[in-house]
């Protein structure tokens, strides 16, 4: 190859390769590609769970109880719960991630558990956001005694031990979906009230709100049409960050036996089922725990990204 003061073909190819790598790294830094991909896979799996799951989530196969993932040999339990021998357990089903103590496929139950977790998180956050936004707008706009009463109620709700209150409510009213949604919503509205109230206190003093008031706009119209759009960005970020917390709270309740009633698959109950098998069948608790970890992490990353993108100061720095 001749070098007549210009780049060779090999140099051009290297420069093009470095340019492609730089563009890929820039996209990964600029956009939350991996968290979005994780959540997309989670949502698709939850929506089309009956189509993508390899087994029935509630069908038991005792011949394959605590069977290992397909890349491990299946081990039978010995005395005191420890593994004594490893043999190939003959079963009519295939469990890619292994099976739980009742012989139900872990992958299938994780997929159906995503449907339960996302449904509970979505409904409870929507309910909590509606309550918190209404109370925050009311407290911030009217101020005075109204503000004092609402904020003291918020302080009381924040001071009550959440897990203790949740356990009492579930014991009294039973393990029903509507009860669990209400319990999870209790954890989401106090933070929303504080955020919306703080934003409302700032926005109600701006000129466009004063002009709307002078023009004769009613109080509900001012609150809904002029102040609420100003707190929407904050609400979206706050609710995105709360998704992970709500999923974690539901998992904790299910782990304590106060969450989704069996045999409905739930990530928290699956971890609870596997805690007695950590020495002999660690995968029973590990894979549902990883599902919780990755989901919470993905939603937190997206919430941080949205906060950075919509904060004017941080946007100017970037």
KESE-698895 format. One record per residue (C-alpha): residue in one letter; y negated, z negated, x negated. Coordinates in nm, 4 decimals. Layout:
! KESE-698895
ZATOR res    north       up     east
ZATOR   A        Y        Z        X
...
! end
This chain:
! KESE-698895
ZATOR res    north       up     east
ZATOR   X   0.0000   0.0000   0.0000
ZATOR   X  -0.3344   0.0967  -0.1368
ZATOR   X  -0.6263  -0.1450  -0.1404
ZATOR   X  -0.9397   0.0668  -0.1480
ZATOR   X  -1.1901  -0.2078  -0.0638
ZATOR   X  -1.0657  -0.2362   0.2938
ZATOR   X  -0.8067  -0.4570   0.4641
ZATOR   X  -0.4450  -0.3526   0.4577
ZATOR   X  -0.2295  -0.3254   0.7679
ZATOR   X  -0.0625  -0.6566   0.6769
ZATOR   X  -0.4015  -0.8309   0.6574
ZATOR   X  -0.4996  -0.6917   0.9951
ZATOR   X  -0.1750  -0.8153   1.1492
ZATOR   X  -0.2235  -1.1636   0.9989
ZATOR   X  -0.5801  -1.1804   1.1238
ZATOR   X  -0.4703  -1.0693   1.4704
ZATOR   X  -0.1959  -1.3328   1.4728
ZATOR   X  -0.4408  -1.6069   1.3702
ZATOR   X  -0.6824  -1.4873   1.6364
ZATOR   X  -0.4148  -1.5091   1.9071
ZATOR   X  -0.3148  -1.8577   1.7961
ZATOR   X  -0.6791  -1.9678   1.7958
ZATOR   X  -0.7293  -1.8319   2.1473
ZATOR   X  -0.4155  -2.0100   2.2689
ZATOR   X  -0.5293  -2.3388   2.1143
ZATOR   X  -0.8743  -2.2938   2.2662
ZATOR   X  -0.7239  -2.2427   2.6122
ZATOR   X  -0.5058  -2.5532   2.5687
ZATOR   X  -0.8108  -2.7574   2.4654
ZATOR   X  -1.0358  -2.6156   2.7342
ZATOR   X  -0.7957  -2.6279   3.0293
ZATOR   X  -0.5218  -2.8813   3.1192
ZATOR   X  -0.2508  -2.6161   3.1126
ZATOR   X   0.0448  -2.8478   3.0545
ZATOR   X  -0.0544  -3.1071   3.3223
ZATOR   X  -0.1217  -2.8288   3.5747
ZATOR   X   0.2155  -2.6723   3.4955
ZATOR   X   0.3871  -3.0123   3.5331
ZATOR   X   0.2262  -3.0794   3.8714
ZATOR   X   0.2943  -2.7230   3.9894
ZATOR   X   0.6647  -2.7595   3.9070
ZATOR   X   0.6645  -3.0976   4.0835
ZATOR   X   0.5008  -2.9603   4.3988
ZATOR   X   0.7202  -2.6494   4.4114
ZATOR   X   1.0306  -2.8612   4.3663
ZATOR   X   0.9184  -3.1027   4.6383
ZATOR   X   0.8315  -2.8288   4.8891
ZATOR   X   1.1455  -2.6229   4.8292
ZATOR   X   1.3755  -2.9160   4.7543
ZATOR   X   1.6618  -2.8000   4.9815
ZATOR   X   1.6595  -2.4599   4.8111
ZATOR   X   1.6321  -2.5619   4.4445
ZATOR   X   1.8408  -2.8794   4.4418
ZATOR   X   2.2009  -2.8268   4.3272
ZATOR   X   2.3565  -3.0999   4.5484
ZATOR   X   2.3131  -3.3040   4.8629
ZATOR   X   2.0925  -3.6049   4.7740
ZATOR   X   2.2887  -3.8451   4.9967
ZATOR   X   2.6437  -3.7172   4.9464
ZATOR   X   2.8572  -3.9610   4.7467
ZATOR   X   3.1258  -3.8570   4.4995
ZATOR   X   3.2865  -4.1763   4.3702
ZATOR   X   3.5058  -3.9831   4.1268
ZATOR   X   3.1899  -3.8899   3.9364
ZATOR   X   3.0032  -4.2239   3.9585
ZATOR   X   2.7703  -4.2772   3.6597
ZATOR   X   2.8917  -3.9466   3.5137
ZATOR   X   2.6883  -3.8390   3.2121
ZATOR   X   2.4607  -3.5346   3.1847
ZATOR   X   2.6353  -3.2061   3.1204
ZATOR   X   2.5673  -3.2235   2.7452
ZATOR   X   2.7433  -3.5636   2.7174
ZATOR   X   3.1089  -3.6560   2.7741
ZATOR   X   3.1640  -3.8580   3.0924
ZATOR   X   3.2374  -4.2198   3.0078
ZATOR   X   3.4301  -4.4679   3.2168
ZATOR   X   3.3238  -4.8307   3.2332
ZATOR   X   3.5275  -5.0928   3.0565
ZATOR   X   3.5126  -5.4671   3.0936
ZATOR   X   3.1763  -5.6456   3.1289
ZATOR   X   3.0084  -5.3141   3.2123
ZATOR   X   3.0425  -5.1659   2.8617
ZATOR   X   3.1931  -4.8280   2.7844
ZATOR   X   3.5513  -4.8378   2.6678
ZATOR   X   3.6739  -4.4784   2.6851
ZATOR   X   3.5168  -4.1378   2.7305
ZATOR   X   3.7089  -3.8826   2.9310
ZATOR   X   3.6299  -3.5760   3.1348
ZATOR   X   3.5940  -3.6899   3.4962
ZATOR   X   3.7168  -3.4190   3.7295
ZATOR   X   3.4783  -3.3627   4.0161
ZATOR   X   3.4113  -3.0812   4.2548
ZATOR   X   3.0365  -3.1041   4.1857
ZATOR   X   2.8248  -3.0423   3.8777
ZATOR   X   2.5473  -3.2877   3.7913
ZATOR   X   2.3115  -3.1510   3.5214
ZATOR   X   2.1432  -3.4908   3.4628
ZATOR   X   2.4433  -3.7032   3.5529
ZATOR   X   2.5151  -3.9118   3.8621
ZATOR   X   2.4141  -4.2558   3.9874
ZATOR   X   2.6516  -4.5502   4.0552
ZATOR   X   2.7463  -4.3978   4.3914
ZATOR   X   2.8186  -4.0529   4.2499
ZATOR   X   2.5015  -3.8832   4.3740
ZATOR   X   2.3373  -3.6209   4.1503
ZATOR   X   2.0329  -3.7552   3.9618
ZATOR   X   1.8562  -3.4183   3.9410
ZATOR   X   1.8866  -3.3647   4.3161
ZATOR   X   1.7616  -3.7142   4.3958
ZATOR   X   1.4706  -3.6768   4.1532
ZATOR   X   1.3682  -3.3525   4.3260
ZATOR   X   1.3878  -3.5072   4.6727
ZATOR   X   1.2237  -3.8234   4.5390
ZATOR   X   0.9258  -3.6118   4.4334
ZATOR   X   0.8845  -3.5067   4.7965
ZATOR   X   0.8815  -3.8729   4.9064
ZATOR   X   0.6441  -3.9858   4.6310
ZATOR   X   0.3948  -3.7015   4.6789
ZATOR   X   0.3951  -3.7411   5.0584
ZATOR   X   0.3331  -4.1141   5.0406
ZATOR   X   0.0653  -4.0711   4.7730
ZATOR   X  -0.1157  -3.7918   4.9603
ZATOR   X  -0.1224  -3.9619   5.3002
ZATOR   X  -0.2127  -4.3065   5.1666
ZATOR   X  -0.4892  -4.1713   4.9411
ZATOR   X  -0.6365  -3.9642   5.2252
ZATOR   X  -0.6370  -4.2712   5.4512
ZATOR   X  -0.7804  -4.4960   5.1811
ZATOR   X  -1.0439  -4.2384   5.0853
ZATOR   X  -1.1605  -4.1971   5.4462
ZATOR   X  -1.1950  -4.5732   5.4901
ZATOR   X  -1.3544  -4.6281   5.1502
ZATOR   X  -1.5990  -4.3377   5.1856
ZATOR   X  -1.7121  -4.4502   5.5308
ZATOR   X  -1.7670  -4.8080   5.4195
ZATOR   X  -1.9344  -4.7035   5.0930
ZATOR   X  -2.1780  -4.4658   5.2653
ZATOR   X  -2.2610  -4.7280   5.5263
ZATOR   X  -2.3146  -5.0055   5.2730
ZATOR   X  -2.5232  -4.7932   5.0367
ZATOR   X  -2.7404  -4.6289   5.3007
ZATOR   X  -2.8233  -4.9277   5.5218
ZATOR   X  -2.8231  -5.2012   5.2561
ZATOR   X  -2.9221  -5.5549   5.3500
ZATOR   X  -2.6804  -5.7567   5.5610
ZATOR   X  -2.4527  -5.4576   5.6241
ZATOR   X  -2.4168  -5.3986   5.2520
ZATOR   X  -2.3543  -5.7688   5.1878
ZATOR   X  -2.0794  -5.7966   5.4493
ZATOR   X  -1.8975  -5.4800   5.3395
ZATOR   X  -1.9101  -5.5653   4.9711
ZATOR   X  -1.7878  -5.9215   5.0277
ZATOR   X  -1.4953  -5.7839   5.2268
ZATOR   X  -1.4269  -5.5491   4.9357
ZATOR   X  -1.4361  -5.8409   4.6918
ZATOR   X  -1.1888  -6.0335   4.9062
ZATOR   X  -0.9550  -5.7330   4.9248
ZATOR   X  -0.9743  -5.6903   4.5476
ZATOR   X  -0.9087  -6.0607   4.4799
ZATOR   X  -0.5874  -6.0800   4.6860
ZATOR   X  -0.2742  -6.0240   4.4697
ZATOR   X  -0.1677  -5.6777   4.5780
ZATOR   X   0.2065  -5.7025   4.5130
ZATOR   X   0.2331  -6.0357   4.6950
ZATOR   X   0.0429  -5.8988   4.9952
ZATOR   X   0.2517  -5.5799   4.9967
ZATOR   X   0.5783  -5.7729   4.9900
ZATOR   X   0.4639  -5.9974   5.2765
ZATOR   X   0.3569  -5.6993   5.4896
ZATOR   X   0.6834  -5.5127   5.4301
ZATOR   X   0.8922  -5.8231   5.5051
ZATOR   X   0.7021  -5.8893   5.8286
ZATOR   X   0.6811  -5.5326   5.9622
ZATOR   X   0.9908  -5.3801   5.8009
ZATOR   X   1.0527  -5.0942   5.5576
ZATOR   X   0.9016  -4.8110   5.7585
ZATOR   X   0.7130  -4.5082   5.6272
ZATOR   X   0.3999  -4.5930   5.8241
ZATOR   X   0.4079  -4.9501   5.6907
ZATOR   X   0.4494  -4.8342   5.3303
ZATOR   X   0.1653  -4.5832   5.3735
ZATOR   X  -0.0583  -4.8622   5.5025
ZATOR   X   0.0398  -5.0874   5.2133
ZATOR   X  -0.0369  -4.8144   4.9583
ZATOR   X  -0.3673  -4.7323   5.1303
ZATOR   X  -0.4711  -5.0964   5.0835
ZATOR   X  -0.4660  -5.0374   4.7081
ZATOR   X  -0.6943  -4.7317   4.7154
ZATOR   X  -0.9960  -4.8062   4.9355
ZATOR   X  -1.1786  -5.0915   4.7465
ZATOR   X  -1.2463  -4.8785   4.4384
ZATOR   X  -1.3689  -4.5892   4.6535
ZATOR   X  -1.6138  -4.8204   4.8340
ZATOR   X  -1.7764  -4.9278   4.5084
ZATOR   X  -1.8063  -4.5738   4.3719
ZATOR   X  -1.9499  -4.4242   4.6920
ZATOR   X  -2.1893  -4.7146   4.7434
ZATOR   X  -2.3276  -4.6775   4.3903
ZATOR   X  -2.3791  -4.3031   4.4333
ZATOR   X  -2.5370  -4.3513   4.7773
ZATOR   X  -2.7878  -4.6059   4.6433
ZATOR   X  -2.9094  -4.3404   4.3988
ZATOR   X  -2.9049  -4.0401   4.6315
ZATOR   X  -3.0854  -4.1988   4.9259
ZATOR   X  -3.4006  -4.2413   4.7149
ZATOR   X  -3.4227  -3.8722   4.6204
ZATOR   X  -3.6897  -3.6439   4.7649
ZATOR   X  -3.4630  -3.4144   4.9661
ZATOR   X  -3.3235  -3.7143   5.1571
ZATOR   X  -3.6761  -3.8403   5.2275
ZATOR   X  -3.7784  -3.4947   5.3492
ZATOR   X  -3.4777  -3.4804   5.5811
ZATOR   X  -3.5722  -3.8204   5.7199
ZATOR   X  -3.9342  -3.7108   5.7732
ZATOR   X  -3.8126  -3.3906   5.9423
ZATOR   X  -3.6402  -3.6068   6.2039
ZATOR   X  -3.2784  -3.5754   6.0942
ZATOR   X  -3.0566  -3.8445   6.2410
ZATOR   X  -2.8895  -4.1062   6.0246
ZATOR   X  -2.5352  -3.9636   6.0657
ZATOR   X  -2.6677  -3.6161   5.9799
ZATOR   X  -2.8382  -3.7418   5.6646
ZATOR   X  -2.5280  -3.9335   5.5554
ZATOR   X  -2.2849  -3.6473   5.6210
ZATOR   X  -2.4910  -3.3370   5.5356
ZATOR   X  -2.7162  -3.4644   5.2577
ZATOR   X  -2.5566  -3.7649   5.0862
ZATOR   X  -2.1834  -3.6995   5.1218
ZATOR   X  -2.1922  -3.3664   4.9301
ZATOR   X  -2.3555  -3.5503   4.6403
ZATOR   X  -2.0619  -3.7908   4.6059
ZATOR   X  -1.7884  -3.5288   4.6512
ZATOR   X  -1.7379  -3.4699   4.2784
ZATOR   X  -1.6993  -3.8410   4.2161
ZATOR   X  -1.4561  -3.8698   4.5062
ZATOR   X  -1.2371  -3.5852   4.3783
ZATOR   X  -1.2154  -3.7367   4.0311
ZATOR   X  -1.1475  -4.0862   4.1662
ZATOR   X  -0.8743  -3.9711   4.4034
ZATOR   X  -0.7095  -3.7606   4.1332
ZATOR   X  -0.6968  -4.0604   3.9023
ZATOR   X  -0.5579  -4.2743   4.1853
ZATOR   X  -0.2624  -4.0453   4.2529
ZATOR   X  -0.0833  -4.1759   3.9455
ZATOR   X  -0.1591  -4.5376   4.0382
ZATOR   X  -0.0305  -4.4909   4.3930
ZATOR   X   0.2918  -4.3260   4.2728
ZATOR   X   0.3377  -4.6130   4.0275
ZATOR   X   0.2722  -4.8702   4.3024
ZATOR   X   0.5291  -4.7037   4.5301
ZATOR   X   0.7801  -4.7033   4.2445
ZATOR   X   0.7207  -5.0747   4.1837
ZATOR   X   0.7679  -5.1564   4.5519
ZATOR   X   1.0875  -4.9514   4.5647
ZATOR   X   1.2073  -5.1187   4.2449
ZATOR   X   1.1554  -5.4598   4.4112
ZATOR   X   1.3413  -5.3467   4.7217
ZATOR   X   1.0298  -5.3298   4.9417
ZATOR   X   0.9686  -4.9568   4.9296
ZATOR   X   1.1385  -4.6553   5.0814
ZATOR   X   1.4593  -4.7714   5.2573
ZATOR   X   1.7907  -4.6343   5.1298
ZATOR   X   1.9587  -4.3894   5.1262
ZATOR   X   1.6303  -4.1921   5.1078
ZATOR   X   1.5824  -4.1035   4.7378
ZATOR   X   1.2892  -4.2709   4.5656
ZATOR   X   1.2085  -4.2807   4.1951
ZATOR   X   1.1508  -4.6555   4.1964
ZATOR   X   1.4756  -4.7346   4.3757
ZATOR   X   1.6618  -4.5013   4.1381
ZATOR   X   1.5271  -4.6953   3.8397
ZATOR   X   1.6286  -5.0170   4.0154
ZATOR   X   1.9808  -4.8819   4.0709
ZATOR   X   2.0152  -4.8052   3.7017
ZATOR   X   1.8917  -5.1323   3.5545
ZATOR   X   2.2435  -5.2802   3.5575
ZATOR   X   2.3831  -4.9785   3.3732
ZATOR   X   2.1425  -4.9540   3.0789
ZATOR   X   2.4217  -5.0341   2.8331
ZATOR   X   2.6815  -4.7943   2.9701
ZATOR   X   2.4893  -4.5267   3.1676
ZATOR   X   2.1286  -4.5325   3.0494
ZATOR   X   2.0530  -4.1950   3.2085
ZATOR   X   2.0677  -4.3444   3.5599
ZATOR   X   1.7361  -4.5235   3.4992
ZATOR   X   1.5944  -4.3056   3.2211
ZATOR   X   1.5453  -3.9745   3.4028
ZATOR   X   1.3728  -4.1190   3.7142
ZATOR   X   1.1559  -4.3274   3.4826
ZATOR   X   1.0599  -4.0144   3.2883
ZATOR   X   0.9716  -3.8404   3.6165
ZATOR   X   0.7339  -4.1269   3.7006
ZATOR   X   0.5873  -4.1250   3.3490
ZATOR   X   0.5236  -3.7486   3.3343
ZATOR   X   0.3767  -3.7348   3.6863
ZATOR   X   0.1363  -4.0232   3.6322
ZATOR   X   0.0356  -3.8853   3.2920
ZATOR   X  -0.0279  -3.5352   3.4307
ZATOR   X  -0.2500  -3.6594   3.7147
ZATOR   X  -0.4429  -3.8859   3.4774
ZATOR   X  -0.5054  -3.5959   3.2369
ZATOR   X  -0.6333  -3.3764   3.5210
ZATOR   X  -0.8561  -3.6581   3.6461
ZATOR   X  -1.0055  -3.7053   3.2982
ZATOR   X  -1.0566  -3.3291   3.2663
ZATOR   X  -1.2343  -3.3081   3.6019
ZATOR   X  -1.4574  -3.6007   3.5070
ZATOR   X  -1.5518  -3.4334   3.1787
ZATOR   X  -1.6140  -3.0964   3.3452
ZATOR   X  -1.8312  -3.2333   3.6263
ZATOR   X  -2.0292  -3.4856   3.4247
ZATOR   X  -2.3571  -3.3058   3.3306
ZATOR   X  -2.3998  -3.5039   3.0087
ZATOR   X  -2.0478  -3.4369   2.8839
ZATOR   X  -2.0702  -3.0722   2.9932
ZATOR   X  -2.3827  -3.0226   2.7814
ZATOR   X  -2.2105  -3.1781   2.4783
ZATOR   X  -1.9058  -2.9518   2.5142
! end
